């Protein structure tokens, strides 16, 4: 039987690490228009590999150095919080900062940001 595949970053590569189940779709990329960036808009997202190592979300992509994002940070800075639309849902997210934004924008070839779904955000249905 095949192990389930988890996608900590929505629409990016997945991992079979069982620890990733707790982080399923916890992050997403948002383009400069403030909407969720999907593979339909940017097929290169499938090339971003994701793993969890030593308390970090590790992103790798062809031609890029890896970037490590802390998994569990207390989100207490409201200046980096905003609401974005994911399908028909307003989702409370936290910006992961300029370094992460530069990394994902450089790889995707369009301005975008890595956002984390705020831990206080209740469950919502992701579009298919």
C-alpha positions in Angstrom: 0.0 0.0 0.0 1.3 3.4 -0.9 1.9 6.0 1.8 -0.3 9.1 1.6 1.2 12.2 0.1 0.9 15.5 2.0 1.2 19.0 0.6 2.2 21.5 3.3 2.4 24.2 0.6 -0.8 24.1 -1.5 -0.2 23.2 -5.1 3.5 22.5 -4.7 5.2 19.2 -4.5 4.3 16.7 -1.8 6.0 14.5 0.8 5.1 11.1 2.3 6.5 12.2 5.7 3.7 11.4 8.2 4.6 14.5 10.3 3.4 16.5 7.3 -0.2 15.5 7.9 -0.3 18.2 10.7 0.8 20.8 8.2 -1.4 19.9 5.2 -2.0 23.1 3.1 -0.7 25.3 5.9 1.2 27.5 3.4 0.3 28.9 0.0 1.7 31.2 -2.6 -0.2 34.5 -3.3 0.5 36.5 -6.4 0.7 40.3 -6.4 -3.1 40.5 -7.1 -3.7 39.1 -3.6 -5.1 35.7 -4.8 -3.9 32.2 -4.3 -1.4 31.1 -6.9 -2.2 27.7 -8.3 -0.5 25.3 -10.8 -3.1 26.4 -13.3 -1.6 29.9 -13.2 2.0 28.8 -12.6 2.8 25.2 -13.6 6.3 25.5 -12.2 4.9 25.1 -8.6 4.9 21.4 -9.2 8.7 21.6 -9.4 9.0 22.9 -5.8 9.8 20.0 -3.5 8.8 20.2 0.1 10.1 18.4 3.2 10.0 18.7 6.9 13.4 18.6 8.7 14.4 19.6 12.2 11.4 21.9 12.8 11.6 23.6 9.4 9.6 23.5 6.2 12.4 23.0 3.5 11.7 24.2 0.0 13.9 23.3 -3.0 13.5 24.0 -6.7 15.7 23.5 -9.8 18.4 26.1 -10.0 17.6 27.5 -6.5 19.3 27.2 -3.1 17.0 25.7 -0.6 15.1 27.9 1.8 14.1 26.8 5.4 11.0 28.2 7.0 10.3 27.6 10.7 7.2 25.4 11.1 5.7 26.6 14.4 6.1 30.3 15.1 3.8 32.2 17.4 1.9 34.6 15.1 1.6 37.8 17.2 2.5 40.5 14.7 -0.7 41.8 13.2 1.2 43.9 10.6 2.0 40.8 8.6 -1.6 39.4 8.7 -4.1 39.9 6.0 -7.1 38.2 4.4 -6.9 36.7 0.9 -9.4 34.8 -1.2 -9.0 31.1 -1.7 -11.9 30.2 -3.9 -14.9 31.7 -2.2 -13.4 31.8 1.3 -11.6 34.7 3.0 -8.6 33.2 4.6 -6.5 34.8 7.4 -2.8 34.5 6.4 0.6 35.6 7.7 3.3 36.7 5.3 6.5 34.7 5.7 8.7 37.7 4.8 10.9 39.3 2.2 13.4 36.4 1.8 10.7 33.9 1.2 8.9 36.3 -1.2 12.1 36.8 -3.2 12.7 33.0 -3.3 9.3 32.1 -4.6 9.0 35.1 -7.0 12.4 34.3 -8.5 11.5 30.7 -9.1 7.9 31.3 -10.2 8.9 34.2 -12.5 6.1 36.4 -11.2 5.8 38.5 -8.1 4.4 36.4 -5.3 4.6 35.8 -1.6 4.7 32.7 0.7 1.8 32.9 3.2 1.0 30.7 6.1 -2.6 30.1 7.1 -3.0 31.7 10.5 -3.3 29.1 13.3 -6.5 30.7 14.6 -8.1 30.3 11.2 -10.8 27.6 11.3 -11.1 24.8 8.7 -12.3 25.8 5.2 -12.9 23.9 2.0 -10.1 24.3 -0.5 -11.2 24.5 -4.2 -10.4 21.5 -6.3 
